[in-house]
């Protein structure tokens, strides 16, 4: 696919970019190379390749969401210089 100057100007406007003439020429070459590579990728026979969501055979690798620290309010508030009704009291910062 041939990328035109109008295409580069249009894409730059969509991306809100101001490109110099040299940058437009480089972008044009880069986009042509990308599209050429995509054409090469489309030639690969993938009919026997099973669709996958990840390149490695991974299942859920996240740990279970289990509460481990429990109710330690009194322990945490023991470090507070000033406290009231189970909360920290801090100086007012906004008038």
Secondary structure, 3 states (H helix, E strand, C coil): CCCCHHHHHHHHHHCCCCCCHHHHHHHHHHHHHHHHHHHHHHCCCCCCCCCCCCCCCCCCCCCCCCCCCCCCHHHHHCCCCCEECCEECCCCCCC
